[in-house]
Amino acid sequence: MQELLQLALHPLNIVYSVLLAFVVLYWLSVIIGAVDMSALDFDLDIDADLDVDVDADADISVGGWFAAVFHFFNFDRLPFMLIMSVVVLSAWTMSVLSNHYWGNYSLPFALAMTAPIILVAFILAKFLTYPLIPLFAAMNQPAEPVNFFGMNCKVKLPPTGEKFGQAGAYHEGDELLVNIKSAYALRAGQQVVIVGQTDDQRYWLVEPLEPDG
């Protein structure tokens, strides 16, 4: 363990070690809820159109080339920090092992190895994270809107006058709060049925299941 720490803190490995420490702190912050996993994500809007010249040769624009690379390494399908964490861990491992087992701690050797290490690290990250794509695709599927029409629900906050109220409706085992309006005087805890929506579709219209007394 002490030898590994010495290797990690060696000047030729220190940059990778600092990046790895940042990654570890980031994921610890995600675990304790201090940082959202998508906090460092970004949307990349790239023009991927092909420019066709007079000779009818397809010439991919710089933006299109970058978009292709971006897609190749899964950045458009997985969280940015997830991929970069695998890249950093792979690069750190290769740097430490190559410098240790090849026994060459010269600066020119380390600099010469930088580009190959980073390239291999990105390729490893592509294949190591590929199985996670279906999982994140399923997680990012937009939820289909629920049609509450005809559902029974319980009034949580009675609507009064022009002010809307809220009711709890059960959908697939979960209680969902819906904003309601009614022409009837309702009370908290009363069972109602959803009979329609307002014209602006912002509120559900409800009627009591059983009229009071």
Backbone as a printed PyTorch tensor [residue, N CA C, xyz], in Angstrom:
tensor([[[  0.8380,  -1.2160,   0.0000],
         [  0.0000,   0.0000,   0.0000],
         [  0.8650,   1.2560,   0.0000]],

        [[  1.9310,   1.2080,   0.7830],
         [  2.8280,   2.3570,   0.8460],
         [  3.5210,   2.5730,  -0.4910]],

        [[  3.8740,   1.4480,  -1.1570],
         [  4.5280,   1.5570,  -2.4590],
         [  3.5730,   2.1660,  -3.4910]],

        [[  2.3000,   1.7620,  -3.4230],
         [  1.3080,   2.3120,  -4.3440],
         [  1.1330,   3.8090,  -4.1110]],

        [[  1.1370,   4.2290,  -2.8470],
         [  1.0020,   5.6530,  -2.5300],
         [  2.2030,   6.4340,  -3.0620]],

        [[  3.3830,   5.8550,  -2.9340],
         [  4.5850,   6.5190,  -3.4460],
         [  4.5300,   6.6600,  -4.9670]],

        [[  4.0360,   5.5940,  -5.6270],
         [  3.9020,   5.6600,  -7.0840],
         [  2.8760,   6.7160,  -7.4880]],

        [[  1.7770,   6.7820,  -6.7570],
         [  0.7280,   7.7430,  -7.0800],
         [  1.2080,   9.1720,  -6.9200]],

        [[  2.0800,   9.4040,  -5.9490],
         [  2.5620,  10.7580,  -5.6770],
         [  3.8370,  11.1000,  -6.4330]],

        [[  4.3210,  10.1630,  -7.2480],
         [  5.5030,  10.4470,  -8.0530],
         [  5.1870,  11.5750,  -9.0340]],

        [[  6.1330,  12.4800,  -9.2600],
         [  5.8740,  13.6240, -10.1650],
         [  5.3290,  13.2330, -11.5370]],

        [[  5.7110,  12.0610, -12.0440],
         [  5.2350,  11.6590, -13.3640],
         [  3.7880,  11.1690, -13.3390]],

        [[  3.2910,  10.8350, -12.1450],
         [  1.9160,  10.3460, -12.0220],
         [  0.9950,  11.3250, -11.3010]],

        [[  1.5620,  12.4240, -10.8140],
         [  0.8020,  13.2920,  -9.9090],
         [ -0.4140,  13.9300, -10.5960]],

        [[ -0.2990,  14.2580, -11.8930],
         [ -1.4300,  14.8770, -12.5850],
         [ -2.6090,  13.9120, -12.6210]],

        [[ -2.3450,  12.6540, -12.9710],
         [ -3.4050,  11.6420, -12.9940],
         [ -3.9700,  11.4220, -11.5890]],

        [[ -3.1060,  11.4590, -10.5760],
         [ -3.5520,  11.2400,  -9.1960],
         [ -4.4560,  12.3730,  -8.7200]],

        [[ -4.1210,  13.6010,  -9.1090],
         [ -4.9620,  14.7450,  -8.7320],
         [ -6.3360,  14.6210,  -9.4010]],

        [[ -6.3480,  14.2370, -10.6690],
         [ -7.6240,  14.0480, -11.3710],
         [ -8.4360,  12.9290, -10.7290]],

        [[ -7.7470,  11.8520, -10.3370],
         [ -8.4480,  10.7490,  -9.6910],
         [ -9.0140,  11.1810,  -8.3470]],

        [[ -8.2760,  11.9820,  -7.6020],
         [ -8.7740,  12.4830,  -6.3170],
         [-10.0120,  13.3480,  -6.5220]],

        [[-10.0190,  14.1560,  -7.5730],
         [-11.1900,  14.9730,  -7.8860],
         [-12.3950,  14.0900,  -8.1980]],

        [[-12.1690,  13.0310,  -8.9670],
         [-13.2570,  12.1070,  -9.3130],
         [-13.8300,  11.4470,  -8.0720]],

        [[-12.9390,  11.0080,  -7.1690],
         [-13.3910,  10.3660,  -5.9310],
         [-14.2160,  11.3380,  -5.0950]],

        [[-13.7420,  12.5780,  -4.9540],
         [-14.4880,  13.5870,  -4.1940],
         [-15.8370,  13.8790,  -4.8390]],

        [[-15.8550,  13.9040,  -6.1620],
         [-17.1080,  14.1560,  -6.8760],
         [-18.1350,  13.0770,  -6.5610]],

        [[-17.7400,  11.8070,  -6.6510],
         [-18.6890,  10.7220,  -6.4140],
         [-19.0770,  10.6300,  -4.9450]],

        [[-18.1780,  10.9710,  -4.0360],
         [-18.5540,  11.0300,  -2.6230],
         [-19.6120,  12.1130,  -2.4090]],

        [[-19.4590,  13.2430,  -3.0980],
         [-20.4370,  14.3240,  -2.9900],
         [-21.7870,  13.8980,  -3.5600]],

        [[-21.7580,  13.1080,  -4.6450],
         [-23.0060,  12.6000,  -5.2220],
         [-23.6920,  11.6450,  -4.2560]],

        [[-22.8930,  10.7730,  -3.6130],
         [-23.4510,   9.7730,  -2.7010],
         [-24.1360,  10.4310,  -1.5090]],

        [[-23.5190,  11.4690,  -0.9640],
         [-24.1060,  12.1170,   0.2160],
         [-25.1600,  13.1570,  -0.1700]],

        [[-25.3520,  13.3560,  -1.4610],
         [-26.3960,  14.2610,  -1.9240],
         [-25.9980,  15.7170,  -2.0200]],

        [[-24.7070,  16.0120,  -1.8550],
         [-24.2660,  17.4080,  -1.9320],
         [-24.2170,  17.9180,  -3.3710]],

        [[-24.0510,  16.9910,  -4.3220],
         [-23.9520,  17.3590,  -5.7330],
         [-24.8330,  16.4180,  -6.5270]],

        [[-25.5380,  16.9470,  -7.5140],
         [-26.3200,  16.1030,  -8.4050],
         [-25.4070,  15.4970,  -9.4570]],

        [[-25.6910,  14.2440,  -9.8430],
         [-24.8230,  13.5430, -10.7830],
         [-24.7180,  14.2680, -12.1170]],

        [[-25.7440,  15.0360, -12.4740],
         [-25.7360,  15.7520, -13.7560],
         [-25.2270,  17.1820, -13.6190]],

        [[-24.6260,  17.5110, -12.4720],
         [-24.2160,  18.8930, -12.2240],
         [-23.1890,  19.3770, -13.2470]],

        [[-22.3070,  18.4780, -13.6860],
         [-21.2640,  18.8750, -14.6280],
         [-21.5760,  18.4600, -16.0550]],

        [[-22.7860,  17.9760, -16.2900],
         [-23.1780,  17.6420, -17.6570],
         [-23.4280,  18.9140, -18.4490]],

        [[-23.3410,  18.8050, -19.7450],
         [-23.6250,  19.9540, -20.6010],
         [-24.2410,  19.4590, -21.8950]],

        [[-25.0450,  20.3230, -22.4790],
         [-25.6580,  20.0100, -23.7620],
         [-24.7750,  20.5740, -24.8610]],

        [[-24.4640,  19.7230, -25.8280],
         [-23.6230,  20.1480, -26.9290],
         [-24.4560,  20.2050, -28.1900]],

        [[-24.6530,  21.4050, -28.6900],
         [-25.4540,  21.5890, -29.8980],
         [-24.5010,  21.8110, -31.0550]],

        [[-24.3250,  20.7740, -31.8630],
         [-23.3360,  20.8310, -32.9320],
         [-24.0250,  20.6530, -34.2710]],

        [[-23.6450,  21.4640, -35.2210],
         [-24.1880,  21.3150, -36.5590],
         [-23.4800,  20.1670, -37.2440]],

        [[-24.2100,  19.0700, -37.4160],
         [-23.6060,  17.8730, -37.9970],
         [-23.9350,  17.7300, -39.4790]],

        [[-24.3480,  18.8210, -40.1100],
         [-24.6960,  18.7430, -41.5220],
         [-23.4440,  18.5290, -42.3640]],

        [[-23.6350,  17.9480, -43.5090],
         [-22.5370,  17.7300, -44.4330],
         [-22.5370,  18.8360, -45.4730]],

        [[-21.3420,  19.3940, -45.7050],
         [-21.1990,  20.4180, -46.7310],
         [-20.7680,  19.7420, -48.0300]],

        [[-21.5330,  19.9460, -49.0710],
         [-21.2080,  19.3260, -50.3530],
         [-20.6370,  20.3920, -51.2880]],

        [[-19.4130,  20.1460, -51.7870],
         [-18.7850,  21.1370, -52.6520],
         [-19.2190,  20.9000, -54.1090]],

        [[-18.6810,  21.7170, -55.0240],
         [-19.0980,  21.6620, -56.4250],
         [-18.7020,  20.3520, -57.0780]],

        [[-17.7100,  19.6560, -56.5210],
         [-17.2870,  18.3780, -57.0860],
         [-18.1250,  17.2310, -56.5550]],

        [[-19.1580,  17.5740, -55.7570],
         [-20.0790,  16.5810, -55.1880],
         [-19.3940,  15.6900, -54.1590]],

        [[-18.2610,  16.1470, -53.6170],
         [-17.6070,  15.3950, -52.5540],
         [-18.2010,  15.8310, -51.2290]],

        [[-18.5270,  14.8580, -50.3660],
         [-19.0850,  15.1640, -49.0450],
         [-17.9550,  15.5630, -48.1270]],

        [[-18.0570,  16.7630, -47.6060],
         [-17.0200,  17.2800, -46.7130],
         [-17.6540,  17.5450, -45.3560]],

        [[-17.2580,  16.7680, -44.3560],
         [-17.8380,  16.9190, -43.0310],
         [-17.2610,  18.1580, -42.3560]],

        [[-18.1290,  19.0120, -41.8660],
         [-17.6850,  20.2260, -41.1830],
         [-16.9950,  19.8740, -39.8840]],

        [[-16.2660,  20.8530, -39.3350],
         [-15.5840,  20.6340, -38.0620],
         [-16.5790,  20.2550, -36.9850]],

        [[-17.7260,  20.9460, -36.9760],
         [-18.7530,  20.6230, -35.9950],
         [-19.2530,  19.2030, -36.1470]],

        [[-19.4460,  18.7750, -37.4000],
         [-19.9050,  17.4210, -37.6480],
         [-18.8820,  16.3840, -37.2310]],

        [[-17.6070,  16.6720, -37.4700],
         [-16.5390,  15.7430, -37.0590],
         [-16.5040,  15.6150, -35.5480]],

        [[-16.6280,  16.7450, -34.8690],
         [-16.5950,  16.7060, -33.4090],
         [-17.8130,  15.9840, -32.8560]],

        [[-18.9610,  16.1840, -33.5050],
         [-20.1780,  15.4910, -33.0720],
         [-20.0170,  13.9880, -33.2200]],

        [[-19.3430,  13.5520, -34.2900],
         [-19.1260,  12.1200, -34.5030],
         [-18.2360,  11.5430, -33.4050]],

        [[-17.1850,  12.2690, -33.0470],
         [-16.3000,  11.8210, -31.9650],
         [-17.0570,  11.7980, -30.6390]],

        [[-17.8330,  12.8460, -30.4150],
         [-18.6430,  12.9590, -29.2060],
         [-19.5840,  11.7640, -29.0740]],

        [[-20.2090,  11.3900, -30.1890],
         [-21.1310,  10.2510, -30.1910],
         [-20.3650,   8.9380, -30.0300]],

        [[-19.2200,   8.8190, -30.6630],
         [-18.4410,   7.5780, -30.6110],
         [-18.0840,   7.2070, -29.1780]],

        [[-17.7550,   8.1990, -28.3710],
         [-17.3630,   7.9240, -26.9860],
         [-18.5470,   7.9990, -26.0120]],

        [[-19.7690,   7.9890, -26.5360],
         [-20.9950,   7.8670, -25.7270],
         [-21.3390,   9.1040, -24.8940]],

        [[-20.7310,  10.2440, -25.1670],
         [-21.0040,  11.4250, -24.3480],
         [-22.4320,  11.9390, -24.5180]],

        [[-23.0620,  11.6010, -25.6330],
         [-24.4350,  12.0520, -25.8490],
         [-25.4630,  11.0880, -25.2700]],

        [[-24.9830,   9.9700, -24.6930],
         [-25.9110,   8.9690, -24.1700],
         [-25.7030,   8.6590, -22.6910]],

        [[-24.6050,   9.1150, -22.1280],
         [-24.2990,   8.8440, -20.7280],
         [-23.8420,  10.1260, -20.0490]],

        [[-23.9460,  10.1990, -18.7150],
         [-23.4710,  11.3980, -18.0080],
         [-21.9890,  11.6510, -18.2690]],

        [[-21.6650,  12.9120, -18.4820],
         [-20.2810,  13.3100, -18.7860],
         [-19.3030,  12.8090, -17.7360]],

        [[-19.6450,  12.9990, -16.4510],
         [-18.7100,  12.6350, -15.3920],
         [-18.5730,  11.1220, -15.2260]],

        [[-19.5640,  10.3640, -15.6180],
         [-19.4410,   8.9110, -15.5590],
         [-18.3560,   8.4370, -16.5240]],

        [[-18.4070,   8.9550, -17.7470],
         [-17.4050,   8.5720, -18.7430],
         [-16.0290,   9.0820, -18.3410]],

        [[-15.9480,  10.3520, -17.9130],
         [-14.6500,  10.9150, -17.5520],
         [-14.0600,  10.2160, -16.3180]],

        [[-14.8920,   9.7170, -15.4410],
         [-14.3830,   8.9780, -14.2790],
         [-13.6800,   7.7070, -14.7290]],

        [[-14.2820,   7.0040, -15.6930],
         [-13.6520,   5.7930, -16.2200],
         [-12.3730,   6.1450, -16.9680]],

        [[-12.4010,   7.2520, -17.7020],
         [-11.2020,   7.6960, -18.4250],
         [-10.0600,   7.9950, -17.4470]],

        [[-10.3540,   8.7550, -16.4140],
         [ -9.3260,   9.1380, -15.4440],
         [ -8.7770,   7.9150, -14.7160]],

        [[ -9.6680,   7.0260, -14.2770],
         [ -9.2100,   5.8220, -13.5760],
         [ -8.3450,   4.9550, -14.4870]],

        [[ -8.7480,   4.8120, -15.7490],
         [ -7.9590,   4.0160, -16.6960],
         [ -6.6060,   4.6570, -16.9550]],

        [[ -6.5920,   5.9810, -17.1520],
         [ -5.3310,   6.6800, -17.4170],
         [ -4.4030,   6.6040, -16.2170]],

        [[ -4.9460,   6.7830, -15.0230],
         [ -4.1340,   6.6990, -13.8060],
         [ -3.5230,   5.3070, -13.6640]],

        [[ -4.3070,   4.2640, -13.9030],
         [ -3.8060,   2.8900, -13.7830],
         [ -2.7070,   2.6180, -14.7880]],

        [[ -2.9120,   3.0390, -16.0340],
         [ -1.8970,   2.7960, -17.0580],
         [ -0.6250,   3.5790, -16.7850]],

        [[ -0.7530,   4.8020, -16.2990],
         [  0.4240,   5.6130, -16.0070],
         [  1.2520,   4.9910, -14.8860]],

        [[  0.5810,   4.6150, -13.8120],
         [  1.2860,   4.0260, -12.6730],
         [  1.9530,   2.7100, -13.0710]],

        [[  1.2260,   1.8520, -13.7660],
         [  1.7750,   0.5390, -14.1240],
         [  2.9050,   0.6510, -15.1450]],

        [[  2.7260,   1.5110, -16.1540],
         [  3.7680,   1.6330, -17.1750],
         [  5.0480,   2.2140, -16.5990]],

        [[  4.9030,   3.2460, -15.7680],
         [  6.1010,   3.8410, -15.1720],
         [  6.7830,   2.8880, -14.2000]],

        [[  6.0120,   2.0510, -13.5120],
         [  6.5830,   1.1430, -12.5140],
         [  7.2320,  -0.0800, -13.1640]],

        [[  6.5030,  -0.7600, -14.0410],
         [  7.0030,  -2.0240, -14.5740],
         [  8.0000,  -1.8520, -15.6990]],

        [[  7.9350,  -0.7310, -16.4200],
         [  8.9450,  -0.4840, -17.4260],
         [ 10.1690,   0.1860, -16.8280]],

        [[ 10.0430,   0.6370, -15.5960],
         [ 11.1880,   1.1760, -14.8630],
         [ 11.7870,   2.4240, -15.4770]],

        [[ 10.9880,   3.1500, -16.2060],
         [ 11.5060,   4.3610, -16.8380],
         [ 10.7670,   5.5580, -16.2500]],

        [[ 11.4750,   6.3450, -15.4670],
         [ 10.8510,   7.4860, -14.8040],
         [ 11.3470,   8.8210, -15.3700]],

        [[ 11.7770,   8.8010, -16.6300],
         [ 12.2540,  10.0340, -17.2370],
         [ 11.0670,  10.8510, -17.7250]],

        [[ 11.2080,  12.1670, -17.6980],
         [ 10.1490,  13.0550, -18.1480],
         [  9.8270,  12.8760, -19.6260]],

        [[ 10.8350,  12.7430, -20.5150],
         [ 10.5100,  12.5310, -21.9360],
         [  9.6680,  11.2660, -22.1560]],

        [[  9.9700,  10.2000, -21.4010],
         [  9.1990,   8.9640, -21.5370],
         [  7.7480,   9.2010, -21.1160]],

        [[  7.5670,   9.8970, -19.9930],
         [  6.2130,  10.1600, -19.4910],
         [  5.4260,  11.0120, -20.4830]],

        [[  6.0820,  12.0320, -21.0570],
         [  5.4070,  12.8870, -22.0300],
         [  5.0470,  12.1150, -23.2920]],

        [[  5.9600,  11.2180, -23.7120],
         [  5.6930,  10.4250, -24.9090],
         [  4.5290,   9.4690, -24.6940]],

        [[  4.3160,   9.0450, -23.4560],
         [  3.2470,   8.1040, -23.1400],
         [  1.9030,   8.7850, -22.9090]],

        [[  1.9010,  10.1050, -22.7890],
         [  0.6620,  10.8100, -22.4440],
         [ -0.4290,  10.5980, -23.4790]],

        [[ -0.1250,  10.8590, -24.7410],
         [ -1.1420,  10.7280, -25.7960],
         [ -1.6580,   9.2990, -25.9210]],

        [[ -0.7720,   8.2810, -25.9780],
         [ -1.2850,   6.9050, -26.0550],
         [ -2.1330,   6.5180, -24.8450]],

        [[ -1.7290,   6.9410, -23.6600],
         [ -2.4870,   6.6080, -22.4540],
         [ -3.8850,   7.2120, -22.5120]],

        [[ -3.9650,   8.4870, -22.8900],
         [ -5.2720,   9.1540, -22.9450],
         [ -6.1560,   8.5270, -24.0120]],

        [[ -5.5810,   8.2180, -25.1770],
         [ -6.3590,   7.6030, -26.2490],
         [ -6.8940,   6.2410, -25.8290]],

        [[ -6.0240,   5.4130, -25.2530],
         [ -6.4520,   4.0790, -24.8110],
         [ -7.4850,   4.2000, -23.6970]],

        [[ -7.3080,   5.1950, -22.8100],
         [ -8.2570,   5.3950, -21.7110],
         [ -9.6530,   5.7230, -22.2430]],

        [[ -9.7380,   6.5600, -23.2680],
         [-11.0370,   6.8870, -23.8590],
         [-11.6590,   5.6780, -24.5460]],

        [[-10.8260,   4.8850, -25.2270],
         [-11.3490,   3.6880, -25.8910],
         [-11.8500,   2.6810, -24.8530]],

        [[-11.0990,   2.4940, -23.7760],
         [-11.5510,   1.6100, -22.7020],
         [-12.8630,   2.1030, -22.1060]],

        [[-12.9520,   3.4200, -21.8920],
         [-14.1720,   3.9890, -21.3180],
         [-15.3670,   3.7390, -22.2330]],

        [[-15.1410,   3.8250, -23.5410],
         [-16.2400,   3.5810, -24.4880],
         [-16.8120,   2.1890, -24.2960]],

        [[-15.9450,   1.1830, -24.2330],
         [-16.4270,  -0.1940, -24.1500],
         [-16.8790,  -0.5650, -22.7390]],

        [[-16.2430,   0.0060, -21.7180],
         [-16.6430,  -0.3050, -20.3480],
         [-17.9910,   0.3150, -19.9870]],

        [[-18.2940,   1.4670, -20.5770],
         [-19.5690,   2.1370, -20.2650],
         [-20.6910,   1.7510, -21.2170]],

        [[-20.3720,   1.0480, -22.2950],
         [-21.3910,   0.7050, -23.2920],
         [-22.5760,  -0.0600, -22.6980]],

        [[-22.3490,  -1.0310, -21.7770],
         [-23.5000,  -1.7520, -21.2010],
         [-24.4490,  -0.8600, -20.3990]],

        [[-24.0000,   0.3350, -20.0130],
         [-24.8480,   1.2250, -19.2180],
         [-25.7990,   2.0660, -20.0690]],

        [[-25.5910,   2.0820, -21.3700],
         [-26.4150,   2.9220, -22.2420],
         [-27.8940,   2.5640, -22.1530]],

        [[-28.2780,   1.2780, -22.2670],
         [-29.7280,   0.9660, -22.1540],
         [-30.3160,   1.3720, -20.8060]],

        [[-29.5160,   1.2340, -19.7330],
         [-30.0060,   1.6070, -18.4100],
         [-30.3290,   3.0900, -18.3430]],

        [[-29.4170,   3.9370, -18.8000],
         [-29.6450,   5.3830, -18.7440],
         [-30.7000,   5.8150, -19.7580]],

        [[-30.8120,   5.0910, -20.8700],
         [-31.8600,   5.4110, -21.8420],
         [-33.2290,   5.1750, -21.2210]],

        [[-33.3560,   4.0830, -20.4590],
         [-34.6300,   3.7980, -19.7950],
         [-34.9210,   4.8230, -18.7050]],

        [[-33.8710,   5.2490, -17.9820],
         [-34.0560,   6.2280, -16.9130],
         [-34.4660,   7.5880, -17.4610]],

        [[-34.0080,   7.9090, -18.6680],
         [-34.2650,   9.2350, -19.2300],
         [-35.5130,   9.2820, -20.1030]],

        [[-36.2420,   8.1620, -20.1720],
         [-37.4810,   8.1750, -20.9430],
         [-38.4710,   9.1380, -20.3020]],

        [[-39.0310,  10.0700, -21.0580],
         [-40.0180,  10.9850, -20.4710],
         [-41.2610,  10.2280, -20.0350]],

        [[-41.7450,  10.5730, -18.8600],
         [-42.9310,   9.9060, -18.3360],
         [-44.1580,  10.3050, -19.1520]],

        [[-44.9570,   9.3170, -19.4860],
         [-46.1760,   9.6030, -20.2250],
         [-47.1800,  10.2900, -19.3110]],

        [[-47.8770,  11.2920, -19.8270],
         [-48.8670,  11.9920, -18.9950],
         [-49.9760,  11.0420, -18.5570]],

        [[-50.3960,  11.1920, -17.3180],
         [-51.4370,  10.3320, -16.7680],
         [-52.8000,  10.9460, -17.0500]],

        [[-53.7110,  10.1420, -17.5590],
         [-55.0770,  10.5920, -17.7770],
         [-55.8820,  10.2480, -16.5180]],

        [[-56.2050,  11.2630, -15.7270],
         [-56.9070,  11.0520, -14.4640],
         [-58.4260,  10.9860, -14.6300]],

        [[-58.9090,  11.1540, -15.8400],
         [-60.3590,  11.1970, -16.0510],
         [-61.0130,   9.9110, -15.5320]],

        [[-62.0570,  10.0710, -14.7040],
         [-62.7970,   8.9360, -14.1660],
         [-62.2060,   8.3330, -12.9060]],

        [[-61.0480,   8.8260, -12.4780],
         [-60.4150,   8.2730, -11.2730],
         [-61.0710,   8.8200, -10.0060]],

        [[-61.1410,   7.9660,  -9.0000],
         [-61.5510,   8.4090,  -7.6730],
         [-60.3360,   8.9290,  -6.9260]],

        [[-60.5090,   9.9620,  -6.1420],
         [-59.3970,  10.4940,  -5.3580],
         [-59.9230,  11.1090,  -4.0710]],

        [[-58.9990,  11.4200,  -3.2000],
         [-59.3650,  11.9800,  -1.8960],
         [-58.8740,  13.4240,  -1.8240]],

        [[-59.7430,  14.3110,  -1.4070],
         [-59.3960,  15.7270,  -1.3160],
         [-58.3670,  15.9350,  -0.2140]],

        [[-57.2600,  16.5760,  -0.5740],
         [-56.2390,  16.9410,   0.4070],
         [-56.4050,  18.3980,   0.8440]],

        [[-56.6220,  19.2410,  -0.1350],
         [-56.8210,  20.6700,   0.1060],
         [-58.0470,  21.1020,  -0.6840]],

        [[-59.1550,  21.4380,  -0.0090],
         [-60.3900,  21.7730,  -0.7320],
         [-60.2230,  23.0440,  -1.5590]],

        [[-60.7660,  23.0580,  -2.7910],
         [-60.7560,  24.2890,  -3.5940],
         [-61.7880,  25.2560,  -3.0370]],

        [[-61.4670,  26.5330,  -3.0660],
         [-62.4130,  27.5530,  -2.5720],
         [-62.4950,  28.6810,  -3.5950]],

        [[-63.6940,  28.9440,  -4.0640],
         [-63.8690,  30.0250,  -5.0390],
         [-63.0370,  29.7860,  -6.2820]],

        [[-62.2160,  30.7850,  -6.6290],
         [-61.3530,  30.6770,  -7.8010],
         [-60.0440,  29.9690,  -7.4990]],

        [[-59.7740,  29.7080,  -6.2290],
         [-58.5240,  29.0460,  -5.8510],
         [-58.6470,  27.5360,  -6.0450]],

        [[-57.6220,  26.9550,  -6.6120],
         [-57.6550,  25.5170,  -6.8300],
         [-57.2670,  24.7840,  -5.5470]],

        [[-57.6560,  23.5350,  -5.4970],
         [-57.2780,  22.6730,  -4.3810],
         [-56.4260,  21.5220,  -4.8790]],

        [[-56.1980,  20.5390,  -4.0260],
         [-55.4140,  19.3730,  -4.4080],
         [-56.0860,  18.1140,  -3.8930]],

        [[-55.8970,  17.0490,  -4.6530],
         [-56.4360,  15.7490,  -4.2580],
         [-55.4040,  14.6790,  -4.5770]],

        [[-55.4770,  13.5820,  -3.8450],
         [-54.5560,  12.4760,  -4.0710],
         [-55.2260,  11.3760,  -4.8750]],

        [[-54.6230,  11.0400,  -6.0180],
         [-55.1430,   9.9740,  -6.8750],
         [-54.0940,   8.8800,  -6.9830]],

        [[-54.5190,   7.6380,  -6.9120],
         [-53.5860,   6.5190,  -6.9770],
         [-53.4310,   6.0420,  -8.4190]],

        [[-52.1540,   5.9440,  -8.8290],
         [-51.8320,   5.4880, -10.1800],
         [-50.6630,   4.5200, -10.0860]],

        [[-50.9050,   3.2700, -10.4690],
         [-49.8840,   2.2150, -10.4390],
         [-49.2420,   2.1010,  -9.0590]],

        [[-50.0810,   2.2040,  -8.0350],
         [-49.6180,   2.0130,  -6.6720],
         [-49.0460,   3.2430,  -6.0030]],

        [[-48.9140,   4.3390,  -6.7330],
         [-48.3660,   5.5740,  -6.1650],
         [-49.4720,   6.6210,  -6.0480]],

        [[-49.4200,   7.3930,  -4.9740],
         [-50.3760,   8.4790,  -4.8030],
         [-49.8150,   9.7420,  -5.4460]],

        [[-50.5480,  10.2770,  -6.3980],
         [-50.1360,  11.4770,  -7.1120],
         [-51.0500,  12.6270,  -6.7410]],

        [[-50.4510,  13.7950,  -6.5170],
         [-51.2400,  14.9850,  -6.2100],
         [-51.6730,  15.6680,  -7.5010]],

        [[-52.9570,  15.9740,  -7.6050],
         [-53.4790,  16.6720,  -8.7810],
         [-54.1620,  17.9570,  -8.3270]],

        [[-54.0410,  18.9690,  -9.1450],
         [-54.7040,  20.2390,  -8.8650],
         [-56.1600,  20.1550,  -9.3230]],

        [[-57.0670,  20.5410,  -8.4520],
         [-58.4820,  20.3550,  -8.7460],
         [-59.2740,  21.6500,  -8.5770]],

        [[-60.3980,  21.6890,  -9.2890],
         [-61.4230,  22.7220,  -9.0930],
         [-62.7820,  22.0280,  -9.0980]],

        [[-63.7590,  22.6740,  -8.4730],
         [-65.0750,  22.0410,  -8.3990],
         [-66.1580,  23.0910,  -8.2060]],

        [[-67.3240,  22.7690,  -8.7110],
         [-68.4850,  23.6360,  -8.4840],
         [-69.1570,  23.3060,  -7.1610]],

        [[-68.6570,  22.2770,  -6.4970],
         [-69.2360,  21.8360,  -5.2320],
         [-68.3460,  22.2750,  -4.0710]],

        [[-68.9810,  22.4400,  -2.9150],
         [-68.2210,  22.7140,  -1.6950],
         [-67.6520,  21.3880,  -1.1930]],

        [[-66.3660,  21.3090,  -1.1210],
         [-65.7070,  20.0580,  -0.7210],
         [-64.9810,  20.2510,   0.5970]],

        [[-64.6910,  19.1430,   1.2440],
         [-63.9550,  19.1800,   2.5000],
         [-62.7570,  18.2310,   2.4010]],

        [[-61.7590,  18.4620,   3.2150],
         [-60.5800,  17.5960,   3.2350],
         [-60.9930,  16.1810,   3.6290]],

        [[-60.4450,  15.2150,   2.9160],
         [-60.7460,  13.8200,   3.1860],
         [-61.9250,  13.2810,   2.4170]],

        [[-62.6500,  14.1250,   1.7170],
         [-63.8330,  13.6870,   0.9860],
         [-63.4250,  12.9470,  -0.2900]],

        [[-64.1710,  11.8930,  -0.6190],
         [-63.9330,  11.1370,  -1.8360],
         [-64.6240,  11.8290,  -3.0090]],

        [[-63.8730,  12.0440,  -4.0790],
         [-64.4170,  12.7010,  -5.2650],
         [-64.0180,  11.9010,  -6.4990]],

        [[-64.6580,  12.2120,  -7.6080],
         [-64.3260,  11.5800,  -8.8840],
         [-63.9630,  12.6790,  -9.8760]],

        [[-62.9640,  12.4230, -10.6830],
         [-62.5220,  13.4000, -11.6820],
         [-63.3890,  13.2580, -12.9250]],

        [[-64.0250,  14.3640, -13.3110],
         [-64.9990,  14.3150, -14.4110],
         [-64.5630,  15.1120, -15.6380]],

        [[-63.4470,  15.7950, -15.5700],
         [-62.9990,  16.5640, -16.7260],
         [-61.8490,  17.4830, -16.3710]],

        [[-61.5360,  18.3850, -17.2920],
         [-60.4600,  19.3530, -17.1140],
         [-60.9670,  20.7470, -17.4550]],

        [[-60.2870,  21.7450, -16.9140],
         [-60.5920,  23.1230, -17.2990],
         [-60.1250,  23.3440, -18.7360]],

        [[-60.5880,  24.4230, -19.3600],
         [-60.2590,  24.6750, -20.7630],
         [-58.7570,  24.8050, -20.9980]],

        [[-58.0370,  25.3630, -20.0130],
         [-56.5880,  25.5180, -20.1780],
         [-55.8250,  24.2560, -19.7860]],

        [[-56.5490,  23.2130, -19.3660],
         [-55.9740,  21.9130, -19.0000],
         [-54.9810,  21.9970, -17.8410]],

        [[-55.1440,  23.0060, -17.0130],
         [-54.2670,  23.1400, -15.8560],
         [-54.8530,  22.4680, -14.6160]],

        [[-56.1660,  22.3180, -14.5830],
         [-56.8270,  21.7690, -13.4010],
         [-57.8120,  20.6780, -13.8070]],

        [[-57.9970,  19.7390, -12.8950],
         [-58.9910,  18.6870, -13.1010],
         [-60.2740,  19.0740, -12.3730]],

        [[-61.4030,  18.8060, -13.0170],
         [-62.7050,  19.1020, -12.4240],
         [-63.2030,  17.8620, -11.6860]],

        [[-63.6680,  18.0580, -10.4690],
         [-64.1050,  16.9190,  -9.6540],
         [-65.5210,  17.1430,  -9.1390]],

        [[-66.1660,  16.0230,  -8.8370],
         [-67.4850,  16.0390,  -8.1930],
         [-67.4440,  15.0430,  -7.0460]],

        [[-68.1990,  15.3020,  -6.0030],
         [-68.2240,  14.3520,  -4.8770],
         [-68.8620,  13.0350,  -5.2910]],

        [[-68.2980,  11.9350,  -4.7600],
         [-68.8810,  10.6330,  -5.0490],
         [-70.2700,  10.5100,  -4.4280]],

        [[-70.3750,  11.0220,  -3.2130],
         [-71.6720,  10.9780,  -2.5340],
         [-71.9400,  12.3840,  -1.9760]],

        [[-73.0560,  12.9550,  -2.3230],
         [-73.3790,  14.2970,  -1.7970],
         [-73.5240,  14.2660,  -0.2930]],

        [[-73.1390,  15.3410,   0.3630],
         [-73.2700,  15.4210,   1.8030],
         [-74.7490,  15.4570,   2.1920]],

        [[-74.9950,  14.6900,   3.3150],
         [-76.2810,  14.6820,   3.9890],
         [-77.4100,  15.0270,   3.1040]]])
